[in-house]
């Protein structure tokens, strides 16, 4: 969708304006997508084939936990699922239909990685206002309360601790609903109360029909999810280590 000046212009704070291009709105209490899946997936990183022949399926309300040693491709797979890394082979699908519209796919998910995507010069609330404007959401008070950030709402993000920054990044999940959450080691730098809040947020999301895919060495914050061991899909042919 092209940007239209005067229509998509949003005020982020009293001094900052930004022109936003909107994807399909995803706001709603319940999600209707029945399955997110992948088949025959392979991916290269730095000329090396990381995994091949990988397949998965996550149903409505389901969860998938990615396991594997360092370097097995957990983050690479999440980036592929998010549309940020191209697949060397295979395809992703929603309800059995191949993903062909990149913008619509991106609007259907929230990806929380090791990079927090926080603007240090903005306050906690202003950072969430940015994402709410971008995604067409407005559940900022709920996000602040759920992640224990209410008392830091007016606090500049540059002064946050590592744990507080990570909670702010996770709060983006709650600002505007989307059916698929992709979480890369989401428990990093969180204290016990924050871990409990994350576990509850994931449970609430799944209860509404949302899907969650988590890469984690430790706790995965899901009670009954399936597990995908990426070691199972590691290439065995040493020729895979080079494109030539």
MARLUM-574220 format. One record per residue (C-alpha): residue in three letters; residue number from 0; x, y, z. Coordinates in Angstrom, 1 decimal. Example, Ala and Ser with C-alpha at 12.3 -4.5 7.8 and 13.67 -1.06 7.14 Angstrom:
REC   residuo   num        X        Y        Z
REC       ala     0     12.3     -4.5      7.8
REC       ser     1     13.7     -1.1      7.1
//
This chain:
REC   residuo   num        X        Y        Z
REC       unk     0      0.0      0.0      0.0
REC       unk     1      1.6      3.4     -1.0
REC       unk     2      2.0      6.1      1.6
REC       unk     3     -0.5      9.0      1.3
REC       unk     4      0.8     12.3      2.8
REC       unk     5     -1.8     13.7      5.1
REC       unk     6     -3.4     10.3      5.8
REC       unk     7     -0.6      8.2      7.1
REC       unk     8      1.3     11.0      8.9
REC       unk     9      1.4     10.2     12.6
REC       unk    10      2.7     12.3     15.5
REC       unk    11      5.0     10.2     17.6
REC       unk    12      5.6     13.0     20.2
REC       unk    13      5.3     16.7     20.3
REC       unk    14      8.4     17.2     18.1
REC       unk    15      8.6     14.1     16.0
REC       unk    16      6.5     13.2     13.0
REC       unk    17      6.9     10.2     10.8
REC       unk    18      5.3      9.0      7.6
REC       unk    19      4.1      5.4      8.0
REC       unk    20      3.0      2.8      5.4
REC       unk    21      0.4      0.4      6.9
REC       unk    22      0.1     -3.3      6.2
REC       unk    23     -3.1     -5.2      6.7
REC       unk    24     -4.7     -4.5     10.1
REC       unk    25     -4.3     -7.4     12.5
REC       unk    26     -6.2     -5.9     15.5
REC       unk    27     -8.8     -8.3     17.1
REC       unk    28     -9.6    -10.4     20.1
REC       unk    29     -9.2    -13.8     18.3
REC       unk    30     -7.1    -15.1     15.4
REC       unk    31     -8.5    -17.1     12.6
REC       unk    32     -5.3    -18.5     11.0
REC       unk    33     -5.5    -22.3     11.3
REC       unk    34     -1.8    -23.2     10.6
REC       unk    35      1.6    -21.8      9.9
REC       unk    36      3.9    -24.3      8.3
REC       unk    37      7.1    -24.9      6.3
REC       unk    38      8.3    -27.8      4.1
REC       unk    39     11.6    -28.7      2.5
REC       unk    40     13.3    -25.7      4.0
REC       unk    41     17.0    -25.2      3.5
REC       unk    42     19.1    -22.2      4.4
REC       unk    43     22.7    -21.0      3.8
REC       unk    44     24.7    -18.7      6.0
REC       unk    45     28.1    -17.4      4.9
REC       unk    46     28.1    -20.0      2.1
REC       unk    47     27.5    -22.8      4.5
REC       unk    48     24.3    -24.9      4.4
REC       unk    49     23.0    -24.7      7.9
REC       unk    50     20.0    -27.0      7.6
REC       unk    51     18.1    -28.8      4.8
REC       unk    52     14.9    -30.8      4.4
REC       unk    53     13.4    -29.0      7.4
REC       unk    54      9.6    -29.1      7.9
REC       unk    55      7.2    -28.0     10.7
REC       unk    56      3.6    -27.1     11.3
REC       unk    57      2.1    -25.0     14.1
REC       unk    58     -1.7    -25.1     14.4
REC       unk    59     -4.0    -22.4     15.8
REC       unk    60     -3.2    -22.0     19.5
REC       unk    61     -0.1    -24.1     19.1
REC       unk    62      3.6    -23.7     20.1
REC       unk    63      6.8    -24.9     18.7
REC       unk    64     10.1    -25.0     20.6
REC       unk    65     13.3    -24.8     18.6
REC       unk    66     16.2    -26.8     20.1
REC       unk    67     19.8    -27.3     19.0
REC       unk    68     23.4    -26.6     19.7
REC       unk    69     24.9    -23.2     19.0
REC       unk    70     25.3    -22.8     15.3
REC       unk    71     22.5    -25.3     14.5
REC       unk    72     20.4    -22.5     12.9
REC       unk    73     17.7    -21.6     15.5
REC       unk    74     18.1    -17.8     14.9
REC       unk    75     18.5    -18.4     11.1
REC       unk    76     15.3    -20.4     11.0
REC       unk    77     13.4    -17.7     12.9
REC       unk    78     14.7    -15.0     10.5
REC       unk    79     13.6    -17.2      7.6
REC       unk    80     10.2    -17.6      9.2
REC       unk    81     10.0    -13.8      9.6
REC       unk    82     10.9    -13.2      5.9
REC       unk    83     14.2    -11.6      6.8
REC       unk    84     16.4    -14.4      5.4
REC       unk    85     15.8    -16.1      2.1
REC       unk    86     15.4    -19.9      2.0
REC       unk    87     17.7    -21.8     -0.3
REC       unk    88     14.9    -24.3     -0.8
REC       unk    89     11.4    -25.0      0.4
REC       unk    90      8.5    -22.7      1.2
REC       unk    91      6.5    -21.3      4.1
REC       unk    92      2.7    -21.4      4.1
REC       unk    93     -0.4    -20.1      5.9
REC       unk    94     -3.3    -22.5      5.9
REC       unk    95     -1.5    -24.5      3.2
REC       unk    96     -1.2    -21.6      0.9
REC       unk    97      2.4    -20.6      0.0
REC       unk    98      3.6    -17.2      1.4
REC       unk    99      3.8    -14.9     -1.6
REC       unk   100      2.9    -11.5     -0.3
REC       unk   101      5.9    -10.4      1.9
REC       unk   102      4.1     -7.4      3.4
REC       unk   103      1.0     -9.4      4.4
REC       unk   104      3.2    -12.0      5.9
REC       unk   105      5.2     -9.4      7.9
REC       unk   106      1.9     -7.9      9.2
REC       unk   107      0.9    -11.3     10.4
REC       unk   108      3.8    -11.8     12.9
REC       unk   109      5.9    -10.2     15.6
REC       unk   110      9.6    -11.1     15.8
REC       unk   111     11.6    -10.4     19.0
REC       unk   112     15.3    -11.1     18.4
REC       unk   113     18.5    -10.3     20.3
REC       unk   114     18.3     -6.7     18.8
REC       unk   115     15.8     -4.7     20.9
REC       unk   116     14.9     -2.1     18.2
REC       unk   117     14.6      0.6     20.9
REC       unk   118     15.1      4.3     20.2
REC       unk   119     17.3      5.5     23.2
REC       unk   120     16.2      9.2     22.8
REC       unk   121     12.5      8.3     23.3
REC       unk   122     10.8      7.4     26.5
REC       unk   123      9.3      4.0     27.1
REC       unk   124      5.8      5.2     26.1
REC       unk   125      7.1      7.0     23.1
REC       unk   126      8.8      3.8     21.9
REC       unk   127      5.6      1.9     22.2
REC       unk   128      3.7      4.8     20.6
REC       unk   129      5.9      4.3     17.5
REC       unk   130      5.1      0.7     17.2
REC       unk   131      1.4      1.3     17.9
REC       unk   132      1.3      3.9     15.1
REC       unk   133      3.2      1.6     12.7
REC       unk   134      1.0     -1.4     13.3
REC       unk   135     -2.3      0.3     13.9
REC       unk   136     -2.6     -0.8     17.5
REC       unk   137     -3.4      0.9     20.8
REC       unk   138     -3.0     -1.4     23.7
REC       unk   139     -0.1      0.5     25.3
REC       unk   140     -1.5      0.6     28.9
REC       unk   141     -2.0     -3.1     28.8
REC       unk   142      1.5     -3.7     27.5
REC       unk   143      3.1     -1.5     30.2
REC       unk   144      1.1     -3.2     32.9
REC       unk   145      1.8     -6.7     31.7
REC       unk   146      5.5     -6.3     31.5
REC       unk   147      5.8     -4.2     34.7
REC       unk   148      6.9     -1.0     32.9
REC       unk   149      4.1      1.3     34.2
REC       unk   150      6.4      3.1     36.6
REC       unk   151      8.9      3.6     33.8
REC       unk   152      6.5      5.0     31.2
REC       unk   153      8.1      8.5     31.1
REC       unk   154     11.6      7.2     31.6
REC       unk   155     14.1      7.8     28.7
REC       unk   156     15.0      4.4     27.1
REC       unk   157     18.7      5.2     27.2
REC       unk   158     18.6      4.9     31.0
REC       unk   159     17.0      1.5     31.1
REC       unk   160     18.9     -1.6     32.4
REC       unk   161     19.4     -4.6     30.1
REC       unk   162     16.4     -6.4     31.7
REC       unk   163     14.2     -3.3     31.4
REC       unk   164     15.2     -2.8     27.7
REC       unk   165     14.3     -6.4     27.0
REC       unk   166     10.9     -6.1     28.7
REC       unk   167     10.3     -3.0     26.5
REC       unk   168     11.1     -5.0     23.4
REC       unk   169      8.7     -7.8     24.5
REC       unk   170      6.0     -5.2     25.2
REC       unk   171      5.8     -4.7     21.4
REC       unk   172      4.1     -8.1     21.3
REC       unk   173      1.1     -6.7     23.2
REC       unk   174      0.7     -3.3     21.5
REC       unk   175     -1.0     -4.6     18.4
REC       unk   176     -2.2     -8.2     18.0
REC       unk   177     -0.7    -10.5     15.3
REC       unk   178     -1.3    -14.3     15.0
REC       unk   179      2.3    -15.4     15.0
REC       unk   180      5.0    -14.7     17.6
REC       unk   181      8.6    -15.5     16.8
REC       unk   182     10.8    -15.3     19.9
REC       unk   183     14.6    -15.8     20.0
REC       unk   184     15.7    -16.6     23.6
REC       unk   185     13.0    -14.4     25.1
REC       unk   186     14.0    -15.1     28.7
REC       unk   187     17.4    -13.4     28.5
REC       unk   188     18.1    -10.8     31.2
REC       unk   189     14.6    -11.3     32.8
REC       unk   190     14.0    -11.7     36.5
REC       unk   191     11.5    -14.2     38.0
REC       unk   192      8.5    -11.8     37.9
REC       unk   193      9.2    -10.9     34.3
REC       unk   194      9.6    -14.5     33.3
REC       unk   195      6.2    -15.2     34.9
REC       unk   196      4.7    -12.3     33.0
REC       unk   197      6.1    -13.6     29.7
REC       unk   198      4.8    -17.1     30.4
REC       unk   199      1.3    -15.6     31.0
REC       unk   200      1.4    -13.4     27.9
REC       unk   201      2.3    -16.4     25.8
REC       unk   202     -0.5    -18.5     27.4
REC       unk   203     -3.0    -15.6     26.8
REC       unk   204     -1.9    -15.3     23.2
REC       unk   205     -2.4    -19.0     22.5
REC       unk   206     -5.8    -19.0     24.2
REC       unk   207     -6.9    -16.4     21.6
REC       unk   208     -5.8    -18.7     18.8
REC       unk   209     -2.3    -17.3     18.4
REC       unk   210      0.8    -19.3     17.5
REC       unk   211      4.2    -19.1     19.2
REC       unk   212      7.6    -20.3     18.0
REC       unk   213     10.4    -20.1     20.6
REC       unk   214     14.1    -20.7     20.2
REC       unk   215     15.6    -21.4     23.6
REC       unk   216     18.4    -23.3     25.3
REC       unk   217     16.5    -23.3     28.7
REC       unk   218     12.9    -22.7     29.6
REC       unk   219     10.6    -22.3     26.6
REC       unk   220      7.6    -20.7     28.5
REC       unk   221      5.1    -23.1     27.0
REC       unk   222      3.4    -26.0     28.8
REC       unk   223      2.5    -28.3     25.9
REC       unk   224      4.4    -27.2     22.8
REC       unk   225      6.0    -29.5     20.3
REC       unk   226      9.8    -29.6     19.9
REC       unk   227     11.9    -29.3     16.8
REC       unk   228     15.5    -30.4     17.1
REC       unk   229     17.5    -28.6     14.3
REC       unk   230     20.3    -31.2     14.7
REC       unk   231     18.0    -33.6     12.9
REC       unk   232     18.2    -31.4      9.8
REC       unk   233     21.9    -30.7      9.8
REC       unk   234     23.6    -31.4      6.4
REC       unk   235     25.8    -34.5      6.4
REC       unk   236     27.6    -33.9      3.2
REC       unk   237     30.8    -31.9      3.6
REC       unk   238     30.3    -30.5      0.1
REC       unk   239     27.5    -28.4      1.5
REC       unk   240     30.0    -26.2      3.2
REC       unk   241     30.7    -24.3      0.0
REC       unk   242     28.6    -22.9     -2.8
REC       unk   243     31.3    -23.8     -5.3
//
